């Protein structure tokens, strides 16, 4: 067997292989380190692009949970338990939009409240305008809850960020805005907007916050708004801007007009910030125990203060129930329309100032349904004319009785004057004889006053109805572009101190026509009324008073109605015109002085039974006469 010898060449080969392997291992390690460094750099750049601002996070490439923990620790000093919300993606000044066929609402992440409320069906100032009515915009309104934590921090929701979640349920848009203290602990505002509705549901509730908030005291809330001008005349619009509220199970009231007006009602169930034709209303099913309502007039000079009308403020409180908030509420942003508000069956129709007592009844049960019916199939100007004709026809029997009574009194005037002359030294006897004459003639001296008194509620109801009728807004007739505002035919810019304050910087035509009509009406009736009422001793002369009223009434009409809505002036013009026509017809075809005189003489010849009222009056006069005689004897 041949002995194997040592192979030097093999040793050199193995050595070279070993060196090559070491060199390859070294190069691979260097590439791995370079790749690791590159990966770190790319990840750090990616983290920085996503918004990580701290140097430590960029260097250490911590995960999201660790980064949020760092942020929360830094925010604890100011936001307390709600620091968690500031780390969410929604912690930005962004908005969520919900809308239906009637309005568009934008809800802000910051504060969770409505930042913009636009009404799609209504334009500002006039129908030619391109601007829609915006009840809320540019921070003119805010809603804030003041939360108190267990460690005595006071946090305002208007400064904190809510997380929005928008869904659609049964055709309704549901927006949940959550202010979170952790993933499962939050304060929620929930908005539910239905199709074709100005009213949206608004729930406030909390979950899991009883461990971090001080629930022994109610949560204070504030709702503030500066109301934008939306109409042509800011002074006329401002006259109808006010806070209306419901309290104590169905009672309603208003704060009032003025620079600074305040009310503090209890058990409040709704608060309405009413402008002339639009309202922003907060309703609650759980009454607020107390509320402080404040109204401040922002219009000092109508030539300068042209953006806002009023500033409204509400301060109240929300009570905790078992350590949590749970309130079912509503928001209404829409027109101050009697029909729309009344359909909600929440007593919201009381927001429309239709008058109290009988005036309100006339408006609610006669004027509103009748005018609403007419306006459905004819132009608003024609509807006012037809409406006025129907009202005057319905009142014509009362007008006839009033004129007939005046005619009878006019026929009796010579005999009354004769009695007055005969017993001028004995007023009591003169009064007795006059009453006897009325009784024999079958004439009631009060018959002419009663019909006039019956017509007064209808006249006053019209003063309430027409300024409140949103149907007239931006509807034209003849030269009037807007029946809800003045119908200026001449305007001027120069400010004339007294005239501008009382009359305005324009001349409206319908008030002039109404003033002319009322002048002729007063001219026609004043003579008959003065003749019908003979002068009484110690009483003012009715003839002189009527002469003054002939000229005073038209002047008052001109001054009072020049800045009012032209629809009301049109109504008064047509009303007086129709009354004049009815008077002429009655005098020409229904009242004959000779026949009336003959009827009175016939009545005198008939035996008369003394009525209870007449007997009572006679007895009172006899007693007064006896007392007078006794006093004269004592003297």
Secondary structure, DSSP 8 states (H G I E B T S, - for coil): -------HHHHHHHHHHHHHHHHHHHHHHHHHHHHHHHHHHHHHHHHHHTT---HHHHHHT--HHHHHHHHHHHHHHHHGGGGGGGGSTT-SS-EEEEE-SSEEEEEETBTSSEEEEEEEEEESSSTT---EEEEE-TTSEEEEEEEEBTTS-EEEGGGSB-EEEEEEETTEEEEEEEEEEETTEEEEEEEEE-TT-SEEEEEEEEES-TTTB-TTS-EEEEEEEEEE--SS-HHHHHHT-EEEEEETTTEEEE--SSSEEEE--EEEEEEEEE-SSEEEEEEEEEEEEEEEEEEEE--S-TTT--SEEEEEEEEEEE--BTTB-EEEEEEEEEE--HHHHHHTTSSGGGGS---SHHHHHHIIIIIHHHHHHHTTSS-HHHHHHHHHHHHHHHHHHHHHHHHHHHHHHHHHHHHHHHHHHHTTT-HHHHHHHHHHHHHHHT--TTHHHHHHHHHHHHHHHHHHHHHH-GGGTT--BTTBS-TTS--EEEE--S--HHHHHHT-SEEEHHHHHHHHHHHHHHHHHHHHHHHHS---TTS--HHHHHHHHHHHHHHHHHHHHTTS-HHHHHHHHHHHHHHHHHHHHHHHHT--HHHHHHHHHHHHHS-----HHHHHHHHHHHHHHHHHHHHHHH-
